[in-house]
Amino acid sequence: VCSPDMDISTVVHIINNMGTKFTAHLLPPESAVLIQTGSDTDDVTTTHYSVEGMTCHRCVNKIEETVGQLEGVVSVSVSLNDKEATVTHTQSMVSAVEVETCINTIGKFRCQIKSGPTVP
C-alpha cells in the first residue's frame, strides 16, 4: 500500500513487484506523479505546434490549463516568445489534431501542427 510520505523510488519498487509495466513522469510544479500502466509506451509522443495570437502570459496559462485538462495529455509547455506549444500526449487517448482543435477553440489563437506523429 502506498502512502503520501513515500518517495517515488519506493512507489516504483512496489509497482514493479506487482508485475505491471509502467512509466512515471514527474509533473512540475506540484511534483505530482503520473503513472501510466500498460505495455504500449510507444503510444506516448510529443507534438510541436505553432500558435499565433498570443499576446501575454495569461494566453500561455489559458492554453496550458485547457490543453492540460484533456485526457491523455502528459505535459504541456507554451512559449510566448517562440509562439509555440509542445504537448506530450498518449495518441490513443488524444490525437495531435484534437489538441490543435482544442487550442484553436480557446480564444483567438491560430494553431497549426509543426511536427509530430501526423506530420512527415
VOPAGU-2260 file (C-alpha; in pm, 1 decimal, decimal comma):
REM VOPAGU-2260
SITE   aa  ch    i         X         Y         Z
SITE  VAL   A    0       0,0       0,0       0,0
SITE  CYS   A    1     133,9     344,7     -98,1
SITE  SER   A    2     117,7     633,2     144,9
SITE  PRO   A    3     168,3    1008,2      90,5
SITE  ASP   A    4     503,9    1009,0     272,3
SITE  MET   A    5     663,9     750,2      37,4
SITE  ASP   A    6     925,1     869,2    -209,0
SITE  ILE   A    7     894,9     791,1    -579,9
SITE  SER   A    8    1156,7     513,4    -575,6
SITE  THR   A    9     954,9     322,5    -313,4
SITE  VAL   A   10     636,4     357,3    -519,6
SITE  VAL   A   11     823,3     240,0    -832,7
SITE  HIS   A   12     954,3     -62,6    -642,3
SITE  ILE   A   13     606,3    -155,2    -514,4
SITE  ILE   A   14     450,0    -131,6    -860,2
SITE  ASN   A   15     734,8    -327,6   -1022,1
SITE  ASN   A   16     679,5    -606,6    -770,0
SITE  MET   A   17     314,1    -621,4    -879,7
SITE  GLY   A   18     432,3    -721,6   -1228,6
SITE  THR   A   19     290,7    -412,7   -1401,7
SITE  LYS   A   20     490,7    -226,0   -1663,0
SITE  PHE   A   21     461,4     149,4   -1619,0
SITE  THR   A   22     620,0     484,5   -1686,0
SITE  ALA   A   23     626,9     758,6   -1422,7
SITE  HIS   A   24     659,7    1126,8   -1510,6
SITE  LEU   A   25     722,8    1397,7   -1251,3
SITE  LEU   A   26     498,0    1691,7   -1335,2
SITE  PRO   A   27     605,5    2032,2   -1201,9
SITE  PRO   A   28     520,8    2245,9   -1012,9
SITE  GLU   A   29     311,5    2025,6    -786,4
SITE  SER   A   30     554,1    1731,0    -821,4
SITE  ALA   A   31     256,2    1507,4    -892,9
SITE  VAL   A   32     333,6    1167,7   -1034,2
SITE  LEU   A   33     153,0    1030,7   -1337,6
SITE  ILE   A   34     168,6     654,1   -1358,5
SITE  GLN   A   35      90,3     513,2   -1697,0
SITE  THR   A   36       9,5     145,1   -1697,0
SITE  GLY   A   37      17,4     -96,6   -1983,7
SITE  SER   A   38     280,2    -225,2   -2221,2
SITE  ASP   A   39     247,9      24,3   -2506,8
SITE  THR   A   40     458,9     324,1   -2407,6
SITE  ASP   A   41     522,4     381,5   -2782,2
SITE  ASP   A   42     175,5     538,1   -2781,5
SITE  VAL   A   43     313,6     844,6   -2597,8
SITE  THR   A   44     450,3    1109,2   -2833,2
SITE  THR   A   45     542,1    1477,2   -2840,0
SITE  THR   A   46     387,5    1716,0   -3090,8
SITE  HIS   A   47     502,6    2071,9   -3160,8
SITE  TYR   A   48     257,2    2343,7   -3263,0
SITE  SER   A   49     291,9    2699,8   -3389,3
SITE  VAL   A   50      48,2    2927,0   -3207,2
SITE  GLU   A   51     -30,3    3276,5   -3335,4
SITE  GLY   A   52    -240,7    3531,0   -3149,3
SITE  MET   A   53     -90,0    3502,6   -2800,3
SITE  THR   A   54     -33,2    3848,0   -2650,1
SITE  CYS   A   55      54,1    3786,6   -2285,0
SITE  HIS   A   56     126,8    3524,5   -2021,3
SITE  ARG   A   57    -245,9    3488,8   -1948,7
SITE  CYS   A   58    -277,0    3344,6   -2301,1
SITE  VAL   A   59       3,9    3099,4   -2222,2
SITE  ASN   A   60    -160,2    2998,2   -1893,8
SITE  LYS   A   61    -502,2    2955,0   -2058,1
SITE  ILE   A   62    -359,7    2723,1   -2325,8
SITE  GLU   A   63    -155,6    2522,3   -2073,5
SITE  GLU   A   64    -454,3    2485,3   -1838,2
SITE  THR   A   65    -706,7    2393,3   -2106,4
SITE  VAL   A   66    -488,4    2150,4   -2300,6
SITE  GLY   A   67    -354,5    2003,4   -1975,2
SITE  GLN   A   68    -709,7    1900,6   -1882,7
SITE  LEU   A   69    -751,9    1684,8   -2193,3
SITE  GLU   A   70    -747,5    1317,4   -2103,9
SITE  GLY   A   71    -427,7    1166,0   -2241,3
SITE  VAL   A   72    -214,5    1480,3   -2218,6
SITE  VAL   A   73     101,6    1411,5   -2019,4
SITE  SER   A   74     258,6    1759,3   -2033,5
SITE  VAL   A   75     211,8    2098,9   -2198,9
SITE  SER   A   76     466,0    2375,3   -2245,8
SITE  VAL   A   77     384,0    2703,4   -2421,9
SITE  SER   A   78     634,6    2972,2   -2521,6
SITE  LEU   A   79     502,8    3323,2   -2578,9
SITE  ASN   A   80     833,0    3440,3   -2730,6
SITE  ASP   A   81     865,1    3147,6   -2972,3
SITE  LYS   A   82     490,1    3133,7   -3043,2
SITE  GLU   A   83     499,4    2758,8   -2989,5
SITE  ALA   A   84     335,6    2487,0   -2782,8
SITE  THR   A   85     484,1    2146,8   -2709,3
SITE  VAL   A   86     245,2    1874,6   -2597,1
SITE  THR   A   87     333,8    1522,1   -2486,9
SITE  HIS   A   88      27,8    1301,9   -2518,5
SITE  THR   A   89     -98,3     946,1   -2544,5
SITE  GLN   A   90    -207,3     912,5   -2907,8
SITE  SER   A   91    -474,7     651,9   -2838,7
SITE  MET   A   92    -642,6     892,0   -2593,7
SITE  VAL   A   93    -597,9    1228,8   -2765,2
SITE  SER   A   94    -461,1    1289,6   -3114,7
SITE  ALA   A   95    -237,8    1575,2   -3229,0
SITE  VAL   A   96    -527,9    1707,0   -3435,9
SITE  GLU   A   97    -759,5    1705,3   -3131,7
SITE  VAL   A   98    -503,6    1911,0   -2937,4
SITE  GLU   A   99    -474,1    2150,2   -3232,8
SITE  THR   A  100    -853,3    2188,6   -3246,6
SITE  CYS   A  101    -867,1    2247,0   -2871,9
SITE  ILE   A  102    -613,4    2532,2   -2891,7
SITE  ASN   A  103    -798,6    2685,7   -3186,4
SITE  THR   A  104   -1124,3    2694,0   -2987,1
SITE  ILE   A  105    -981,9    2851,5   -2668,2
SITE  GLY   A  106    -965,2    3207,5   -2794,9
SITE  LYS   A  107    -844,8    3392,8   -3098,3
SITE  PHE   A  108    -546,3    3163,9   -3138,3
SITE  ARG   A  109    -438,8    3016,9   -3469,7
SITE  CYS   A  110    -271,2    2686,1   -3403,5
SITE  GLN   A  111    -104,9    2453,6   -3652,3
SITE  ILE   A  112      88,0    2132,0   -3607,2
SITE  LYS   A  113     459,5    2189,8   -3681,3
SITE  SER   A  114     597,8    1844,4   -3611,4
SITE  GLY   A  115     478,0    1524,7   -3454,5
SITE  PRO   A  116     312,8    1193,8   -3534,3
SITE  THR   A  117      87,4    1325,7   -3811,8
SITE  VAL   A  118     344,8    1546,6   -3984,9
SITE  PRO   A  119     614,6    1397,2   -4210,1
